[in-house]
Amino acid sequence: MQMGLGALQIGSRKALKALVSLLYGGFLLNSGKGAAAEMRNPKRILLLHGAHIGDVVIATSLLPILRSAYPSAQIGFVTASWSQAVVKGHPALTYTHCIDHWRMNRADSSLLKKILQYRRTRRAALREIRELNYDVAISLFRYFSDLLDVTWAARIPVRIGFRRSIFSSLATDLVDELESPFLHQGALLAELLHVLPIDPAHFQLRHSTLPESDASSIQEVCSLLNVSHLQDVRYRIIHMGTGAACREFPISFWRELAEKLSETHTLLFTGRGKRENEKIAETIFGLRNCVNACDRLTWAGFVAAVRFAEVLYGVESMAGHVAGAVGTRCVVVYGGTAGVARWRPEGKDSIVFTNHVPCAPCLRPQGCAEMTCTQGTSPDDLVRLG
């Protein structure tokens, strides 16, 4: 059944790609293939990634490469509104643009509203991008929401993307996606840059980066912890939430972890939304030294909280990638649905727990009923290595 489904998905993707080629003028759109090799000194470079926060944090690992290879170039970044805070104010970037692709939109609204939002944001971003006359565009996503159609509509001379993307016929340069199960997503994205004339030495600089925390974001954390300076308190973060319900752990797991840690550590519980707020409240009820920070931090405040924490505990979510980017130790539990080696936090002080089961990675967004890939990890394991 899984093989049949996979074949159907491949067949559907090929049909969509053929339709795109036909609608946009036939299969000769790639006649400029290899244009990137001649781009010696681009004035403006555009990155595009319309997925979610963790994905965009990983994608920032390309910025040190580009900044080193093209120190005088201006770099822009297209994200969705739900992840734009990651790149807003980033010192490596000159411009940011926003496109909310309907397929990636997790909002609790109708498909029609998501499509209308996509059309509105796409129109505004396309106008901005055209005015800036970018020389190079690099699509960092695959499949239907690769945004290569935007780069084509903006008439950007060099358009780089993955060959498996739906709009790949609109690119000038295509890269095959490497299939190694041990290749990290950041390294996979870096493959897109190899079609440019960049010295290999620059690729050694790849590392996710986030802006330094300013005084106001640090003050957010101080206010929650009721201290004047973060140096006055030692605290750890527990981030229970994740983008997929199948990765979640029961409240009893987090309650036991909090009971073990709260006697000797201040614990800051981070999260978003009513559901996570209620879970945190139930987890910490009656415990000392626990602070519910759900919905009480801006993005910058959350990054500051992670940056100055001793340890972050969590599951497979953007929180681990943030910890890796700012150099904070993290201890996280990963399932096998998407591939641990590919999506793990890349921080030097990051520890990942998982069960290496034969069915992983299963590539099932909702996992399975058993989820044996996440079973067996105990709060004691996290405490021991935290």
SEKE-474890 format. One record per residue (C-alpha): residue number from 1; residue in three letters; y negated, z, x negated. Coordinates in Angstrom, 1 decimal, decimal comma. Layout:
N
i=NUM	aa=Ala	yy=Y	zz=Z	xx=X
...
This chain:
386
i=1	aa=Met	yy=0,0	zz=0,0	xx=0,0
i=2	aa=Gln	yy=-2,4	zz=0,9	xx=-2,8
i=3	aa=Met	yy=-1,6	zz=-2,4	xx=-4,6
i=4	aa=Gly	yy=-2,3	zz=-4,3	xx=-1,4
i=5	aa=Leu	yy=-5,6	zz=-2,6	xx=-0,9
i=6	aa=Gly	yy=-6,6	zz=-3,3	xx=-4,5
i=7	aa=Ala	yy=-5,8	zz=-7,0	xx=-4,1
i=8	aa=Leu	yy=-7,8	zz=-7,1	xx=-0,9
i=9	aa=Gln	yy=-10,8	zz=-5,5	xx=-2,7
i=10	aa=Ile	yy=-10,6	zz=-8,0	xx=-5,5
i=11	aa=Gly	yy=-10,2	zz=-10,9	xx=-3,1
i=12	aa=Ser	yy=-13,2	zz=-9,7	xx=-1,1
i=13	aa=Arg	yy=-15,3	zz=-9,3	xx=-4,2
i=14	aa=Lys	yy=-14,5	zz=-12,8	xx=-5,3
i=15	aa=Ala	yy=-15,4	zz=-14,2	xx=-1,9
i=16	aa=Leu	yy=-18,7	zz=-12,3	xx=-1,9
i=17	aa=Lys	yy=-19,5	zz=-13,6	xx=-5,4
i=18	aa=Ala	yy=-18,8	zz=-17,2	xx=-4,3
i=19	aa=Leu	yy=-21,0	zz=-16,7	xx=-1,2
i=20	aa=Val	yy=-23,8	zz=-15,4	xx=-3,4
i=21	aa=Ser	yy=-23,6	zz=-18,3	xx=-5,8
i=22	aa=Leu	yy=-23,7	zz=-20,7	xx=-2,8
i=23	aa=Leu	yy=-26,7	zz=-19,0	xx=-1,2
i=24	aa=Tyr	yy=-28,7	zz=-18,8	xx=-4,4
i=25	aa=Gly	yy=-28,2	zz=-22,4	xx=-5,4
i=26	aa=Gly	yy=-24,7	zz=-23,0	xx=-6,6
i=27	aa=Phe	yy=-22,7	zz=-22,1	xx=-9,7
i=28	aa=Leu	yy=-25,2	zz=-23,4	xx=-12,2
i=29	aa=Leu	yy=-27,4	zz=-20,4	xx=-12,1
i=30	aa=Asn	yy=-25,7	zz=-19,1	xx=-15,2
i=31	aa=Ser	yy=-26,7	zz=-22,2	xx=-17,2
i=32	aa=Gly	yy=-29,0	zz=-20,0	xx=-19,4
i=33	aa=Lys	yy=-26,2	zz=-17,8	xx=-20,5
i=34	aa=Gly	yy=-26,9	zz=-16,4	xx=-24,0
i=35	aa=Ala	yy=-30,6	zz=-16,1	xx=-23,5
i=36	aa=Ala	yy=-30,5	zz=-12,4	xx=-24,5
i=37	aa=Ala	yy=-29,6	zz=-13,3	xx=-28,1
i=38	aa=Glu	yy=-32,9	zz=-15,0	xx=-28,6
i=39	aa=Met	yy=-35,0	zz=-12,1	xx=-27,3
i=40	aa=Arg	yy=-36,2	zz=-10,7	xx=-30,6
i=41	aa=Asn	yy=-39,3	zz=-8,7	xx=-29,6
i=42	aa=Pro	yy=-39,5	zz=-8,1	xx=-25,8
i=43	aa=Lys	yy=-42,8	zz=-6,6	xx=-24,6
i=44	aa=Arg	yy=-41,3	zz=-5,1	xx=-21,4
i=45	aa=Ile	yy=-37,7	zz=-4,1	xx=-20,6
i=46	aa=Leu	yy=-36,5	zz=-3,1	xx=-17,2
i=47	aa=Leu	yy=-33,4	zz=-0,9	xx=-16,5
i=48	aa=Leu	yy=-32,0	zz=-0,8	xx=-12,9
i=49	aa=His	yy=-29,6	zz=1,8	xx=-11,5
i=50	aa=Gly	yy=-29,7	zz=2,6	xx=-7,8
i=51	aa=Ala	yy=-26,9	zz=5,3	xx=-7,7
i=52	aa=His	yy=-27,2	zz=9,1	xx=-7,8
i=53	aa=Ile	yy=-28,6	zz=11,8	xx=-10,0
i=54	aa=Gly	yy=-25,7	zz=12,2	xx=-12,3
i=55	aa=Asp	yy=-25,3	zz=8,5	xx=-12,8
i=56	aa=Val	yy=-29,0	zz=8,1	xx=-13,8
i=57	aa=Val	yy=-28,8	zz=11,1	xx=-16,2
i=58	aa=Ile	yy=-26,0	zz=9,3	xx=-17,9
i=59	aa=Ala	yy=-28,0	zz=6,1	xx=-17,9
i=60	aa=Thr	yy=-30,9	zz=7,8	xx=-19,8
i=61	aa=Ser	yy=-28,6	zz=7,8	xx=-22,8
i=62	aa=Leu	yy=-29,6	zz=4,1	xx=-23,4
i=63	aa=Leu	yy=-33,3	zz=5,1	xx=-23,8
i=64	aa=Pro	yy=-33,0	zz=6,4	xx=-27,4
i=65	aa=Ile	yy=-31,3	zz=3,1	xx=-28,3
i=66	aa=Leu	yy=-34,0	zz=0,9	xx=-26,8
i=67	aa=Arg	yy=-36,8	zz=3,1	xx=-28,1
i=68	aa=Ser	yy=-35,5	zz=2,9	xx=-31,6
i=69	aa=Ala	yy=-34,7	zz=-0,8	xx=-31,5
i=70	aa=Tyr	yy=-37,9	zz=-1,8	xx=-29,8
i=71	aa=Pro	yy=-40,5	zz=0,8	xx=-30,6
i=72	aa=Ser	yy=-43,5	zz=-1,2	xx=-29,3
i=73	aa=Ala	yy=-41,8	zz=-2,3	xx=-26,0
i=74	aa=Gln	yy=-42,8	zz=-0,8	xx=-22,6
i=75	aa=Ile	yy=-39,7	zz=0,3	xx=-20,6
i=76	aa=Gly	yy=-39,5	zz=0,5	xx=-16,9
i=77	aa=Phe	yy=-36,7	zz=2,0	xx=-14,8
i=78	aa=Val	yy=-35,7	zz=1,2	xx=-11,2
i=79	aa=Thr	yy=-33,9	zz=4,1	xx=-9,4
i=80	aa=Ala	yy=-33,5	zz=5,2	xx=-5,8
i=81	aa=Ser	yy=-35,8	zz=7,8	xx=-4,3
i=82	aa=Trp	yy=-33,0	zz=10,4	xx=-4,4
i=83	aa=Ser	yy=-32,7	zz=10,1	xx=-8,2
i=84	aa=Gln	yy=-36,2	zz=9,0	xx=-9,2
i=85	aa=Ala	yy=-37,1	zz=12,6	xx=-10,4
i=86	aa=Val	yy=-34,7	zz=12,1	xx=-13,3
i=87	aa=Val	yy=-36,9	zz=9,4	xx=-14,8
i=88	aa=Lys	yy=-40,4	zz=10,3	xx=-13,5
i=89	aa=Gly	yy=-42,5	zz=11,4	xx=-16,4
i=90	aa=His	yy=-39,9	zz=10,6	xx=-18,9
i=91	aa=Pro	yy=-41,6	zz=10,2	xx=-22,3
i=92	aa=Ala	yy=-39,5	zz=7,1	xx=-23,2
i=93	aa=Leu	yy=-40,7	zz=5,2	xx=-20,0
i=94	aa=Thr	yy=-43,9	zz=3,5	xx=-19,1
i=95	aa=Tyr	yy=-43,1	zz=2,5	xx=-15,5
i=96	aa=Thr	yy=-40,8	zz=3,7	xx=-12,7
i=97	aa=His	yy=-39,9	zz=1,8	xx=-9,5
i=98	aa=Cys	yy=-38,0	zz=2,8	xx=-6,4
i=99	aa=Ile	yy=-35,4	zz=0,9	xx=-4,4
i=100	aa=Asp	yy=-33,2	zz=2,7	xx=-1,9
i=101	aa=His	yy=-30,1	zz=0,5	xx=-1,6
i=102	aa=Trp	yy=-28,5	zz=1,0	xx=1,8
i=103	aa=Arg	yy=-25,0	zz=1,1	xx=0,4
i=104	aa=Met	yy=-25,8	zz=4,1	xx=-1,9
i=105	aa=Asn	yy=-27,8	zz=6,0	xx=0,7
i=106	aa=Arg	yy=-26,1	zz=9,3	xx=1,7
i=107	aa=Ala	yy=-28,7	zz=10,3	xx=4,2
i=108	aa=Asp	yy=-27,6	zz=11,3	xx=7,7
i=109	aa=Ser	yy=-29,1	zz=8,3	xx=9,4
i=110	aa=Ser	yy=-28,0	zz=5,1	xx=11,0
i=111	aa=Leu	yy=-27,0	zz=2,0	xx=9,0
i=112	aa=Leu	yy=-29,9	zz=0,1	xx=10,6
i=113	aa=Lys	yy=-32,4	zz=2,7	xx=9,3
i=114	aa=Lys	yy=-30,9	zz=2,6	xx=5,8
i=115	aa=Ile	yy=-31,2	zz=-1,2	xx=5,8
i=116	aa=Leu	yy=-34,8	zz=-1,1	xx=6,9
i=117	aa=Gln	yy=-35,6	zz=1,5	xx=4,2
i=118	aa=Tyr	yy=-33,9	zz=-0,7	xx=1,6
i=119	aa=Arg	yy=-35,9	zz=-3,7	xx=2,7
i=120	aa=Arg	yy=-39,2	zz=-1,8	xx=2,6
i=121	aa=Thr	yy=-38,6	zz=-0,2	xx=-0,8
i=122	aa=Arg	yy=-37,2	zz=-3,5	xx=-2,3
i=123	aa=Arg	yy=-40,3	zz=-5,4	xx=-1,1
i=124	aa=Ala	yy=-42,7	zz=-2,8	xx=-2,7
i=125	aa=Ala	yy=-40,7	zz=-2,6	xx=-6,0
i=126	aa=Leu	yy=-40,4	zz=-6,4	xx=-6,3
i=127	aa=Arg	yy=-44,1	zz=-6,7	xx=-6,0
i=128	aa=Glu	yy=-44,7	zz=-4,2	xx=-8,8
i=129	aa=Ile	yy=-42,0	zz=-5,8	xx=-11,0
i=130	aa=Arg	yy=-43,4	zz=-9,3	xx=-10,6
i=131	aa=Glu	yy=-46,9	zz=-8,1	xx=-11,6
i=132	aa=Leu	yy=-45,6	zz=-6,5	xx=-14,8
i=133	aa=Asn	yy=-43,8	zz=-9,7	xx=-16,1
i=134	aa=Tyr	yy=-40,8	zz=-8,0	xx=-17,6
i=135	aa=Asp	yy=-39,0	zz=-10,0	xx=-20,4
i=136	aa=Val	yy=-35,6	zz=-8,4	xx=-20,0
i=137	aa=Ala	yy=-33,8	zz=-6,8	xx=-17,1
i=138	aa=Ile	yy=-30,6	zz=-4,8	xx=-17,5
i=139	aa=Ser	yy=-28,5	zz=-3,9	xx=-14,4
i=140	aa=Leu	yy=-26,6	zz=-0,7	xx=-15,0
i=141	aa=Phe	yy=-24,6	zz=-0,8	xx=-11,8
i=142	aa=Arg	yy=-21,8	zz=-3,1	xx=-10,6
i=143	aa=Tyr	yy=-20,5	zz=-4,4	xx=-7,3
i=144	aa=Phe	yy=-22,7	zz=-4,9	xx=-4,3
i=145	aa=Ser	yy=-25,7	zz=-2,7	xx=-5,3
i=146	aa=Asp	yy=-26,2	zz=-4,1	xx=-8,8
i=147	aa=Leu	yy=-29,9	zz=-5,2	xx=-8,0
i=148	aa=Leu	yy=-29,5	zz=-8,3	xx=-10,0
i=149	aa=Asp	yy=-30,9	zz=-10,2	xx=-7,1
i=150	aa=Val	yy=-34,1	zz=-8,3	xx=-7,6
i=151	aa=Thr	yy=-34,3	zz=-9,3	xx=-11,2
i=152	aa=Trp	yy=-33,7	zz=-13,0	xx=-10,2
i=153	aa=Ala	yy=-36,4	zz=-12,8	xx=-7,5
i=154	aa=Ala	yy=-38,8	zz=-11,3	xx=-10,0
i=155	aa=Arg	yy=-38,2	zz=-14,3	xx=-12,3
i=156	aa=Ile	yy=-37,4	zz=-12,1	xx=-15,3
i=157	aa=Pro	yy=-36,3	zz=-14,6	xx=-18,1
i=158	aa=Val	yy=-33,4	zz=-12,5	xx=-19,4
i=159	aa=Arg	yy=-31,1	zz=-10,8	xx=-16,8
i=160	aa=Ile	yy=-28,1	zz=-8,8	xx=-18,1
i=161	aa=Gly	yy=-25,3	zz=-7,5	xx=-15,9
i=162	aa=Phe	yy=-21,6	zz=-6,8	xx=-15,6
i=163	aa=Arg	yy=-19,4	zz=-9,8	xx=-14,8
i=164	aa=Arg	yy=-17,7	zz=-8,0	xx=-12,0
i=165	aa=Ser	yy=-21,0	zz=-7,5	xx=-10,1
i=166	aa=Ile	yy=-21,4	zz=-9,3	xx=-6,8
i=167	aa=Phe	yy=-24,7	zz=-10,9	xx=-7,9
i=168	aa=Ser	yy=-23,4	zz=-11,8	xx=-11,4
i=169	aa=Ser	yy=-24,2	zz=-15,5	xx=-10,8
i=170	aa=Leu	yy=-27,9	zz=-14,5	xx=-10,9
i=171	aa=Ala	yy=-27,6	zz=-13,1	xx=-14,4
i=172	aa=Thr	yy=-28,3	zz=-15,0	xx=-17,6
i=173	aa=Asp	yy=-26,0	zz=-12,9	xx=-19,7
i=174	aa=Leu	yy=-22,8	zz=-11,2	xx=-18,5
i=175	aa=Val	yy=-20,7	zz=-8,4	xx=-20,1
i=176	aa=Asp	yy=-17,0	zz=-7,7	xx=-19,3
i=177	aa=Glu	yy=-16,4	zz=-4,1	xx=-18,3
i=178	aa=Leu	yy=-14,1	zz=-2,5	xx=-20,8
i=179	aa=Glu	yy=-11,0	zz=-1,0	xx=-19,2
i=180	aa=Ser	yy=-10,2	zz=1,8	xx=-21,7
i=181	aa=Pro	yy=-9,5	zz=5,1	xx=-19,8
i=182	aa=Phe	yy=-11,0	zz=7,0	xx=-22,7
i=183	aa=Leu	yy=-14,4	zz=5,2	xx=-22,7
i=184	aa=His	yy=-17,3	zz=7,3	xx=-21,4
i=185	aa=Gln	yy=-19,5	zz=5,8	xx=-18,8
i=186	aa=Gly	yy=-22,5	zz=6,0	xx=-21,1
i=187	aa=Ala	yy=-20,7	zz=4,0	xx=-23,8
i=188	aa=Leu	yy=-19,7	zz=1,5	xx=-21,1
i=189	aa=Leu	yy=-23,4	zz=1,1	xx=-20,1
i=190	aa=Ala	yy=-24,3	zz=0,7	xx=-23,8
i=191	aa=Glu	yy=-22,0	zz=-2,4	xx=-23,9
i=192	aa=Leu	yy=-24,7	zz=-4,2	xx=-21,9
i=193	aa=Leu	yy=-27,1	zz=-3,8	xx=-24,8
i=194	aa=His	yy=-24,8	zz=-5,6	xx=-27,3
i=195	aa=Val	yy=-25,9	zz=-9,0	xx=-26,0
i=196	aa=Leu	yy=-29,4	zz=-8,2	xx=-27,4
i=197	aa=Pro	yy=-30,0	zz=-8,6	xx=-31,1
i=198	aa=Ile	yy=-29,9	zz=-4,9	xx=-31,8
i=199	aa=Asp	yy=-28,8	zz=-3,5	xx=-35,1
i=200	aa=Pro	yy=-25,5	zz=-1,4	xx=-34,6
i=201	aa=Ala	yy=-27,2	zz=1,6	xx=-36,2
i=202	aa=His	yy=-29,4	zz=2,1	xx=-33,2
i=203	aa=Phe	yy=-26,3	zz=2,7	xx=-31,0
i=204	aa=Gln	yy=-25,6	zz=5,9	xx=-32,8
i=205	aa=Leu	yy=-28,6	zz=7,4	xx=-31,1
i=206	aa=Arg	yy=-27,1	zz=7,2	xx=-27,6
i=207	aa=His	yy=-27,6	zz=10,5	xx=-25,9
i=208	aa=Ser	yy=-28,8	zz=11,5	xx=-22,4
i=209	aa=Thr	yy=-32,3	zz=12,7	xx=-22,5
i=210	aa=Leu	yy=-34,6	zz=14,6	xx=-20,0
i=211	aa=Pro	yy=-38,3	zz=15,5	xx=-20,4
i=212	aa=Glu	yy=-39,2	zz=18,8	xx=-21,9
i=213	aa=Ser	yy=-39,8	zz=21,6	xx=-19,3
i=214	aa=Asp	yy=-43,5	zz=22,3	xx=-18,7
i=215	aa=Ala	yy=-45,1	zz=25,7	xx=-17,9
i=216	aa=Ser	yy=-45,0	zz=25,2	xx=-14,1
i=217	aa=Ser	yy=-41,2	zz=24,4	xx=-14,1
i=218	aa=Ile	yy=-40,5	zz=27,4	xx=-16,3
i=219	aa=Gln	yy=-42,6	zz=29,6	xx=-14,0
i=220	aa=Glu	yy=-40,4	zz=28,5	xx=-11,1
i=221	aa=Val	yy=-37,4	zz=30,0	xx=-12,8
i=222	aa=Cys	yy=-39,3	zz=33,2	xx=-13,9
i=223	aa=Ser	yy=-40,4	zz=33,8	xx=-10,3
i=224	aa=Leu	yy=-36,8	zz=33,6	xx=-9,1
i=225	aa=Leu	yy=-35,6	zz=35,9	xx=-11,8
i=226	aa=Asn	yy=-38,6	zz=38,2	xx=-11,4
i=227	aa=Val	yy=-39,5	zz=38,1	xx=-15,1
i=228	aa=Ser	yy=-42,7	zz=37,2	xx=-17,0
i=229	aa=His	yy=-40,9	zz=35,2	xx=-19,6
i=230	aa=Leu	yy=-37,4	zz=33,6	xx=-19,7
i=231	aa=Gln	yy=-36,9	zz=35,2	xx=-23,1
i=232	aa=Asp	yy=-36,9	zz=38,5	xx=-21,2
i=233	aa=Val	yy=-33,6	zz=37,8	xx=-19,4
i=234	aa=Arg	yy=-30,2	zz=36,4	xx=-20,2
i=235	aa=Tyr	yy=-28,7	zz=34,6	xx=-17,2
i=236	aa=Arg	yy=-26,0	zz=32,1	xx=-16,3
i=237	aa=Ile	yy=-25,9	zz=29,5	xx=-13,6
i=238	aa=Ile	yy=-23,2	zz=28,8	xx=-11,1
i=239	aa=His	yy=-23,4	zz=25,4	xx=-9,4
i=240	aa=Met	yy=-20,8	zz=25,2	xx=-6,6
i=241	aa=Gly	yy=-21,9	zz=22,0	xx=-5,0
i=242	aa=Thr	yy=-20,7	zz=18,4	xx=-5,7
i=243	aa=Gly	yy=-21,2	zz=14,9	xx=-4,2
i=244	aa=Ala	yy=-17,7	zz=14,8	xx=-2,8
i=245	aa=Ala	yy=-16,0	zz=17,4	xx=-0,6
i=246	aa=Cys	yy=-12,6	zz=16,8	xx=-2,3
i=247	aa=Arg	yy=-14,0	zz=18,2	xx=-5,6
i=248	aa=Glu	yy=-15,1	zz=21,5	xx=-4,0
i=249	aa=Phe	yy=-13,5	zz=24,9	xx=-4,6
i=250	aa=Pro	yy=-13,1	zz=27,6	xx=-2,0
i=251	aa=Ile	yy=-15,6	zz=30,4	xx=-1,6
i=252	aa=Ser	yy=-12,9	zz=32,8	xx=-2,7
i=253	aa=Phe	yy=-12,8	zz=31,2	xx=-6,2
i=254	aa=Trp	yy=-16,6	zz=31,5	xx=-6,7
i=255	aa=Arg	yy=-16,6	zz=35,0	xx=-5,3
i=256	aa=Glu	yy=-14,0	zz=36,1	xx=-7,8
i=257	aa=Leu	yy=-15,9	zz=34,5	xx=-10,6
i=258	aa=Ala	yy=-19,2	zz=36,1	xx=-9,5
i=259	aa=Glu	yy=-17,5	zz=39,5	xx=-9,3
i=260	aa=Lys	yy=-16,2	zz=39,2	xx=-12,9
i=261	aa=Leu	yy=-19,6	zz=38,1	xx=-14,3
i=262	aa=Ser	yy=-22,2	zz=39,9	xx=-12,2
i=263	aa=Glu	yy=-21,6	zz=43,3	xx=-13,7
i=264	aa=Thr	yy=-22,8	zz=42,2	xx=-17,1
i=265	aa=His	yy=-24,8	zz=39,0	xx=-16,4
i=266	aa=Thr	yy=-27,6	zz=37,9	xx=-14,1
i=267	aa=Leu	yy=-26,3	zz=34,9	xx=-12,1
i=268	aa=Leu	yy=-28,4	zz=32,1	xx=-10,7
i=269	aa=Phe	yy=-26,7	zz=30,1	xx=-7,9
i=270	aa=Thr	yy=-28,2	zz=26,6	xx=-7,6
i=271	aa=Gly	yy=-27,7	zz=24,0	xx=-4,9
i=272	aa=Arg	yy=-29,2	zz=21,9	xx=-2,1
i=273	aa=Gly	yy=-29,0	zz=21,9	xx=1,7
i=274	aa=Lys	yy=-28,0	zz=24,3	xx=4,5
i=275	aa=Arg	yy=-24,3	zz=24,1	xx=3,9
i=276	aa=Glu	yy=-24,5	zz=25,0	xx=0,2
i=277	aa=Asn	yy=-27,0	zz=27,7	xx=1,0
i=278	aa=Glu	yy=-24,6	zz=29,3	xx=3,4
i=279	aa=Lys	yy=-21,7	zz=29,1	xx=1,0
i=280	aa=Ile	yy=-23,8	zz=30,8	xx=-1,7
i=281	aa=Ala	yy=-24,9	zz=33,5	xx=0,6
i=282	aa=Glu	yy=-21,3	zz=34,3	xx=1,6
i=283	aa=Thr	yy=-20,2	zz=34,2	xx=-2,1
i=284	aa=Ile	yy=-22,8	zz=36,7	xx=-3,4
i=285	aa=Phe	yy=-23,0	zz=39,0	xx=-0,4
i=286	aa=Gly	yy=-23,1	zz=42,6	xx=-1,6
i=287	aa=Leu	yy=-23,0	zz=41,7	xx=-5,3
i=288	aa=Arg	yy=-25,5	zz=42,9	xx=-7,9
i=289	aa=Asn	yy=-27,5	zz=40,6	xx=-10,2
i=290	aa=Cys	yy=-27,0	zz=37,5	xx=-8,1
i=291	aa=Val	yy=-29,9	zz=35,2	xx=-7,1
i=292	aa=Asn	yy=-29,6	zz=32,5	xx=-4,5
i=293	aa=Ala	yy=-31,8	zz=29,6	xx=-5,8
i=294	aa=Cys	yy=-30,6	zz=27,0	xx=-3,3
i=295	aa=Asp	yy=-33,5	zz=24,8	xx=-2,2
i=296	aa=Arg	yy=-35,9	zz=27,1	xx=-4,2
i=297	aa=Leu	yy=-36,3	zz=24,9	xx=-7,3
i=298	aa=Thr	yy=-37,9	zz=21,5	xx=-7,7
i=299	aa=Trp	yy=-36,0	zz=19,0	xx=-9,9
i=300	aa=Ala	yy=-38,1	zz=20,0	xx=-12,9
i=301	aa=Gly	yy=-37,4	zz=23,7	xx=-12,1
i=302	aa=Phe	yy=-33,7	zz=23,1	xx=-11,9
i=303	aa=Val	yy=-33,7	zz=21,3	xx=-15,3
i=304	aa=Ala	yy=-35,7	zz=24,2	xx=-16,8
i=305	aa=Ala	yy=-33,2	zz=26,7	xx=-15,3
i=306	aa=Val	yy=-30,3	zz=24,8	xx=-16,9
i=307	aa=Arg	yy=-32,1	zz=24,4	xx=-20,2
i=308	aa=Phe	yy=-32,7	zz=28,1	xx=-20,7
i=309	aa=Ala	yy=-29,4	zz=29,4	xx=-19,2
i=310	aa=Glu	yy=-26,6	zz=30,8	xx=-21,5
i=311	aa=Val	yy=-23,9	zz=28,9	xx=-19,6
i=312	aa=Leu	yy=-23,5	zz=26,7	xx=-16,5
i=313	aa=Tyr	yy=-20,3	zz=26,9	xx=-14,5
i=314	aa=Gly	yy=-19,4	zz=24,3	xx=-11,9
i=315	aa=Val	yy=-17,3	zz=21,4	xx=-10,8
i=316	aa=Glu	yy=-17,7	zz=17,6	xx=-11,2
i=317	aa=Ser	yy=-21,3	zz=17,1	xx=-10,3
i=318	aa=Met	yy=-24,7	zz=16,1	xx=-11,8
i=319	aa=Ala	yy=-25,2	zz=19,7	xx=-13,0
i=320	aa=Gly	yy=-22,8	zz=19,3	xx=-15,9
i=321	aa=His	yy=-24,6	zz=16,1	xx=-17,0
i=322	aa=Val	yy=-27,9	zz=17,9	xx=-17,0
i=323	aa=Ala	yy=-26,4	zz=20,7	xx=-19,1
i=324	aa=Gly	yy=-25,1	zz=18,1	xx=-21,6
i=325	aa=Ala	yy=-28,5	zz=16,4	xx=-21,7
i=326	aa=Val	yy=-30,5	zz=19,6	xx=-22,5
i=327	aa=Gly	yy=-27,8	zz=21,1	xx=-24,8
i=328	aa=Thr	yy=-26,6	zz=24,0	xx=-22,6
i=329	aa=Arg	yy=-23,0	zz=25,1	xx=-22,7
i=330	aa=Cys	yy=-21,2	zz=24,2	xx=-19,5
i=331	aa=Val	yy=-17,7	zz=25,0	xx=-18,2
i=332	aa=Val	yy=-16,7	zz=22,7	xx=-15,4
i=333	aa=Val	yy=-13,6	zz=21,8	xx=-13,4
i=334	aa=Tyr	yy=-12,9	zz=18,1	xx=-12,9
i=335	aa=Gly	yy=-10,6	zz=16,3	xx=-10,5
i=336	aa=Gly	yy=-8,8	zz=13,1	xx=-11,4
i=337	aa=Thr	yy=-10,2	zz=10,8	xx=-8,7
i=338	aa=Ala	yy=-12,6	zz=8,9	xx=-11,0
i=339	aa=Gly	yy=-11,3	zz=9,6	xx=-14,5
i=340	aa=Val	yy=-12,2	zz=12,7	xx=-16,5
i=341	aa=Ala	yy=-12,8	zz=11,0	xx=-19,8
i=342	aa=Arg	yy=-15,2	zz=8,5	xx=-18,2
i=343	aa=Trp	yy=-17,3	zz=10,9	xx=-16,3
i=344	aa=Arg	yy=-17,2	zz=14,2	xx=-18,3
i=345	aa=Pro	yy=-20,4	zz=15,8	xx=-19,5
i=346	aa=Glu	yy=-21,1	zz=14,5	xx=-23,0
i=347	aa=Gly	yy=-22,7	zz=17,7	xx=-24,4
i=348	aa=Lys	yy=-21,3	zz=19,0	xx=-27,7
i=349	aa=Asp	yy=-20,8	zz=22,4	xx=-26,0
i=350	aa=Ser	yy=-19,2	zz=21,1	xx=-22,7
i=351	aa=Ile	yy=-15,8	zz=22,2	xx=-21,7
i=352	aa=Val	yy=-13,8	zz=20,5	xx=-18,9
i=353	aa=Phe	yy=-10,8	zz=21,8	xx=-17,0
i=354	aa=Thr	yy=-8,4	zz=19,4	xx=-15,3
i=355	aa=Asn	yy=-4,7	zz=18,8	xx=-14,6
i=356	aa=His	yy=-3,5	zz=15,5	xx=-16,2
i=357	aa=Val	yy=-1,4	zz=14,2	xx=-13,3
i=358	aa=Pro	yy=0,3	zz=10,8	xx=-13,3
i=359	aa=Cys	yy=-1,7	zz=9,6	xx=-10,3
i=360	aa=Ala	yy=-5,1	zz=10,1	xx=-12,0
i=361	aa=Pro	yy=-7,4	zz=8,3	xx=-11,9
i=362	aa=Cys	yy=-6,6	zz=7,5	xx=-8,3
i=363	aa=Leu	yy=-10,1	zz=6,0	xx=-7,5
i=364	aa=Arg	yy=-10,0	zz=7,5	xx=-4,0
i=365	aa=Pro	yy=-13,5	zz=8,6	xx=-3,1
i=366	aa=Gln	yy=-12,1	zz=11,3	xx=-0,8
i=367	aa=Gly	yy=-9,2	zz=12,3	xx=-3,0
i=368	aa=Cys	yy=-5,9	zz=13,3	xx=-1,4
i=369	aa=Ala	yy=-4,7	zz=16,2	xx=0,6
i=370	aa=Glu	yy=-3,0	zz=17,9	xx=-2,3
i=371	aa=Met	yy=-5,6	zz=17,4	xx=-5,1
i=372	aa=Thr	yy=-3,1	zz=18,7	xx=-7,7
i=373	aa=Cys	yy=-5,5	zz=17,5	xx=-10,3
i=374	aa=Thr	yy=-7,8	zz=20,4	xx=-9,7
i=375	aa=Gln	yy=-5,1	zz=23,1	xx=-9,0
i=376	aa=Gly	yy=-4,3	zz=25,9	xx=-11,4
i=377	aa=Thr	yy=-7,7	zz=26,6	xx=-12,9
i=378	aa=Ser	yy=-8,6	zz=30,3	xx=-12,3
i=379	aa=Pro	yy=-12,0	zz=32,1	xx=-12,6
i=380	aa=Asp	yy=-10,5	zz=33,9	xx=-15,6
i=381	aa=Asp	yy=-10,3	zz=30,6	xx=-17,4
i=382	aa=Leu	yy=-14,0	zz=30,0	xx=-16,8
i=383	aa=Val	yy=-14,9	zz=33,5	xx=-17,9
i=384	aa=Arg	yy=-12,8	zz=33,3	xx=-21,0
i=385	aa=Leu	yy=-14,6	zz=30,1	xx=-22,3
i=386	aa=Gly	yy=-18,0	zz=30,7	xx=-20,8
